[in-house]
Amino acid sequence: MKKSEETIDALGLWNMGDGSFHSLLSPSAAKAIIRKAWKEGIRAFDSAFSYREADSLLYSALREMNAERCDYAIWSKVMAVPTLERKALSSLKRLGTDHFDILMLHWPTNDENLFPALKTLERMKDEGKTIEIGVSNFPLPLLEKVSRDFQLSYHERPLSLIWTREWEEERKLSLKTIAYGPGGLGLLGGKYSHQTPPQDRRQDNEAFKSEYFPILIDKMKEIALKHSLTLYETAYSFVYSMNPWAIVRGIGKAEDTKIRKCVLDQEDMDSLSSLSSLIVSTYSKDNIFAHSWS
């Protein structure tokens, strides 16, 4: 396989400011990861208003490294609520900057709030408070509608071996995909099995409970051995080979910042995609976090 363009590697700040899903990193650990990511060449940082102190930690770490604003990109997300602009401006203050590179709606909501929020994003772009705008976690029918009616350039969505739903259809749209969760919320690293599930809500994930999940892990191990990769690197390489515009990685330890990746051959992609499709078909909801927007 050949990639049509190089995919941007971005650092996700979720675990630096929100502990509702996973362990919250300490400020010192978070800043150590940011510094290591910078040394490894990462220049894009994915945040959100709801990540609380993550914005301030990013600003502090970059300031300590004397990083110039023109040398890095900040992507952020805000819920589609009437206070969207106020929250976005609060994030800008925490980030020590006057603009986002990309500002997105974090999740879809009802039409009463959604369409005014999209108009607010367009106005903020016109005013220079963000260079580009987009949305995040939108199901395909809604994504098709809003991308026709508004000046959107990006969609941030989960994309991994346990979540490829609507990817083939979505990639036909004139939007750039920012993929997050290439490690399948940590389930694809080989640490967990049905006998030793994670001690959090991930143990109830429909992909993890699927009869095909252990078969997928076995196939990943085979491909990992073939390419001298870890299981996580194999999971990342699968998403990398799908050629999204960017991939957002959540990193728990500074020493895990650097990873190996490769473009998987067609045989590997076909075998993994086949198992992925079987797993995704078991989901009863249209979002990996069990939300339903239909």
VENKA-V666303 format. One record per residue. N is the residue number from 1. SS is DSSP state (helix for helix, strand for strand, loop for the rest). OMEGA is omega in radians with two decimals (999 if undefined). NEAR is the number of other C-alpha atoms within 12 Angstrom. Layout:
N/SS/OMEGA/NEAR
N/SS/OMEGA/NEAR
This chain:
1/loop/3.05/17
2/loop/3.06/14
3/loop/-3.13/20
4/loop/3.10/13
5/loop/-3.13/15
6/loop/3.13/17
7/loop/3.12/28
8/strand/3.07/27
9/strand/-3.08/36
10/strand/3.10/35
11/strand/3.07/46
12/strand/-3.07/42
13/loop/-3.05/44
14/helix/-3.07/38
15/helix/3.08/36
16/helix/-3.09/40
17/helix/-3.11/32
18/loop/-3.12/24
19/loop/-3.09/19
20/loop/-3.11/16
21/loop/-3.09/20
22/loop/-3.11/21
23/loop/3.14/20
24/loop/3.13/25
25/loop/3.04/30
26/loop/3.11/20
27/helix/-3.12/22
28/helix/3.12/19
29/helix/-3.14/26
30/helix/-3.12/38
31/helix/3.08/35
32/helix/3.11/29
33/helix/3.12/37
34/helix/3.14/46
35/helix/-3.13/32
36/helix/3.11/26
37/helix/3.11/35
38/helix/3.14/30
39/helix/3.12/18
40/loop/3.05/21
41/loop/3.12/19
42/loop/-3.08/29
43/loop/3.11/31
44/strand/-3.06/35
45/strand/-3.05/43
46/strand/-3.10/47
47/loop/3.08/47
48/loop/3.10/43
49/helix/-3.09/37
50/helix/3.10/29
51/helix/3.01/32
52/loop/-3.00/29
53/loop/-3.13/31
54/helix/3.12/41
55/helix/-3.10/43
56/helix/3.12/29
57/helix/3.11/35
58/helix/3.14/49
59/helix/-3.12/33
60/helix/-3.11/25
61/helix/-3.12/28
62/helix/3.10/35
63/helix/3.12/20
64/helix/3.12/16
65/loop/-3.11/19
66/loop/3.13/15
67/loop/3.10/20
68/loop/-3.09/16
69/helix/-3.12/22
70/helix/-3.08/16
71/helix/3.13/17
72/loop/-3.12/28
73/strand/3.08/33
74/strand/3.05/41
75/strand/3.14/44
76/strand/-3.05/49
77/strand/3.11/47
78/strand/3.12/42
79/loop/-3.13/34
80/loop/-3.13/34
81/loop/-3.14/28
82/loop/-3.13/21
83/loop/-3.09/18
84/helix/-3.05/31
85/helix/3.12/32
86/helix/3.13/21
87/helix/3.11/25
88/helix/3.13/41
89/helix/3.07/28
90/helix/3.09/27
91/helix/3.12/37
92/helix/3.12/33
93/helix/3.13/20
94/helix/-3.11/26
95/helix/3.14/34
96/loop/-3.13/23
97/loop/-3.14/29
98/loop/3.13/22
99/loop/2.94/32
100/strand/2.96/42
101/strand/3.02/33
102/strand/3.04/41
103/strand/-3.05/48
104/strand/2.92/48
105/strand/-3.00/46
106/loop/-3.14/35
107/loop/3.04/33
108/loop/3.11/37
109/loop/-3.12/28
110/loop/-3.08/16
111/helix/-3.10/16
112/helix/3.11/13
113/helix/-3.00/20
114/helix/-3.02/30
115/helix/2.99/25
116/helix/3.13/24
117/helix/3.11/37
118/helix/3.08/38
119/helix/3.09/27
120/helix/3.09/33
121/helix/3.13/42
122/helix/3.13/30
123/helix/3.13/21
124/helix/3.05/29
125/helix/3.13/27
126/helix/-3.12/16
127/loop/3.09/16
128/loop/3.12/19
129/loop/2.99/30
130/strand/-3.13/32
131/strand/3.13/28
132/strand/3.12/34
133/strand/3.14/42
134/strand/3.12/45
135/strand/-3.09/46
136/strand/3.04/41
137/loop/-3.13/37
138/loop/3.02/37
139/loop/-3.00/32
140/helix/-3.10/29
141/helix/3.12/19
142/helix/3.12/26
143/helix/3.11/38
144/helix/-3.10/23
145/helix/-3.05/20
146/helix/3.12/33
147/helix/3.04/29
148/helix/-2.97/15
149/helix/-3.07/15
150/loop/-3.04/28
151/loop/-3.06/26
152/loop/3.13/33
153/loop/-3.00/31
154/strand/2.95/39
155/strand/3.07/46
156/strand/-3.03/43
157/strand/3.01/42
158/strand/3.10/35
159/loop/-3.11/44
160/strand/3.12/44
161/loop/3.07/50
162/loop/3.06/45
163/strand/3.06/44
164/loop/-3.04/38
165/loop/3.06/32
166/loop/-3.09/25
167/helix/-3.08/34
168/helix/3.12/18
169/helix/-3.08/16
170/helix/-3.08/28
171/loop/3.09/26
172/loop/3.14/16
173/loop/-3.13/23
174/loop/3.11/20
175/loop/3.04/32
176/strand/-3.08/31
177/strand/2.97/37
178/strand/-3.08/44
179/strand/3.04/41
180/strand/3.13/42
181/loop/-3.12/38
182/loop/3.11/42
183/loop/3.09/36
184/loop/3.13/40
185/loop/3.14/39
186/loop/-3.09/35
187/loop/-3.03/38
188/loop/-3.12/38
189/loop/3.11/29
190/loop/-3.09/30
191/loop/-3.01/20
192/loop/3.03/24
193/loop/3.13/26
194/loop/3.12/23
195/loop/3.14/12
196/loop/-3.10/14
197/loop/3.05/19
198/loop/-3.12/24
199/loop/3.08/18
200/loop/-3.02/18
201/helix/3.09/19
202/helix/3.14/26
203/helix/3.12/21
204/helix/3.12/19
205/loop/-3.05/31
206/helix/3.09/29
207/helix/-3.12/41
208/helix/-3.13/38
209/helix/-3.09/26
210/loop/3.08/27
211/loop/-3.12/20
212/loop/-3.08/26
213/helix/3.11/32
214/helix/3.09/26
215/helix/3.09/24
216/helix/-3.14/37
217/helix/3.12/38
218/helix/3.12/22
219/helix/3.09/30
220/helix/3.13/38
221/helix/3.12/26
222/helix/-3.13/20
223/helix/3.10/31
224/helix/3.12/30
225/helix/-3.13/15
226/helix/-3.06/17
227/helix/-3.12/21
228/loop/3.14/19
229/loop/2.94/25
230/loop/3.10/28
231/helix/3.11/36
232/helix/3.14/37
233/helix/3.07/37
234/helix/3.10/42
235/helix/3.12/49
236/helix/-3.12/44
237/helix/3.08/39
238/helix/3.14/46
239/helix/3.11/45
240/helix/-3.12/42
241/helix/3.09/36
242/loop/2.99/39
243/loop/2.97/31
244/loop/3.13/39
245/loop/-3.14/31
246/strand/3.04/39
247/strand/3.11/40
248/strand/3.12/39
249/strand/2.96/45
250/strand/-3.06/39
251/loop/-3.09/37
252/loop/-3.13/28
253/loop/-3.07/25
254/helix/-3.10/24
255/helix/3.13/17
256/helix/-3.06/21
257/loop/-3.10/29
258/loop/3.09/23
259/loop/3.01/23
260/loop/3.08/21
261/loop/3.09/25
262/loop/3.02/31
263/loop/-3.10/30
264/loop/3.13/32
265/loop/-3.03/21
266/helix/3.13/17
267/helix/3.11/15
268/helix/-3.12/28
269/helix/-3.14/28
270/helix/-3.11/20
271/helix/3.11/24
272/helix/-3.13/39
273/helix/3.13/31
274/helix/3.11/22
275/helix/3.11/31
276/helix/-3.13/39
277/helix/3.11/28
278/helix/3.14/25
279/helix/-3.10/32
280/helix/-3.12/35
281/loop/3.14/24
282/loop/-3.12/25
283/loop/3.09/27
284/loop/3.13/20
285/loop/-3.10/20
286/loop/3.06/25
287/loop/-3.08/32
288/loop/3.12/36
289/loop/3.07/26
290/loop/2.99/18
291/loop/3.04/17
292/loop/-3.10/17
293/loop/-3.10/22
294/loop/999/16
